[in-house]
Amino acid sequence: QVQLAESGGGLVRAGGSLTLSCAAPRSIMSIGNVSWYRQAPGKQREWVAHIFVDGATAYAAAVRGRFAGSIDGAKNTLYLQLNSLKPEETGVYYCKAAVGGTWGQGTQVTVSS
């Protein structure tokens, strides 16, 4: 099993941007594909994006065109750039390895109106 460490959350105004980081304990190639999820207050956790080890990405319809995932192999870190944020996107954001991953603490994103 592998646990990733999220960071980079914060408070931002509607329309603003944040970059979330997801640090891996070893190479991304050894961990495999990684997914990002989020959980809004009082709601179920939902899938947001998938980052494949080759750098390809896939996004939920609600964020497509505004969020962008990337990998820095040298730093064993993945990123999720959040643009044009909306208040309803407030919540805890998580990254998790697709195979053998366990949930981390997540990082809080708060979008004010």
ZAZA-748610 format. One record per residue (C-alpha): residue in one letter; x, y, z. Coordinates in steps of 0.25 Angstrom, whole numbers, plus 5000, padded with zeros to 4 digits. Layout:
BEGIN
aXYZ ...
This chain:
BEGIN
q500050005000 v500450144998 q500050275004 l500250404997 a500350545003 e499450664999 s499750805001 g499550944995 g498150964999 g497651105004 l496651215003 v496351274990 r495351364984 a494351314973 g495051314960 g496351294966 s497451194965 l498151094973 t499250984971 l499150864979 s500250764981 c500350614983 a501650564988 a501950414986 p502950334995 r503650274983 s503650294968 i502350324961 m502650214951 s502650114962 i501350164968 g500550164956 n499350244952 v498850344962 s497450404964 w496950534970 y495650534978 r494950644986 q493950644997 a493050765000 p492450785013 g491250685015 k491450625002 q492150494997 r493550484992 e493550504977 w494550474966 v495250594960 a496350554951 h497250444947 i498750454944 f499450344937 v500850314938 d501150354924 g500550494927 a499250474920 t498050524928 a496550504929 y495550604937 a494150604942 a493250684933 a493050784944 v494550824944 r494950794930 g495550914924 r495850984937 f496750884945 a498050824939 g498850714945 s500350694943 i501550614948 d502950654952 g503650524952 a504950584958 k504150624970 n503250504971 t502150594971 l500850614964 y500050744963 l498650794961 q498450934956 l497150984959 n496651104951 s495351184951 l494951124964 k493551134969 p492951144983 e492351004982 e493750944980 t494050974994 g494450845001 v495650745004 y496450704992 y497150564992 c498050494983 k498150344983 a498950234976 a497950164967 v498650024971 g498950004986 g498650144990 t498150185003 w497450315007 g498350425012 q497950555020 g497550635008 t497750785007 q496650885009 v496150974998 t495251085002 v494651174991 s493951304996 s492851374988 
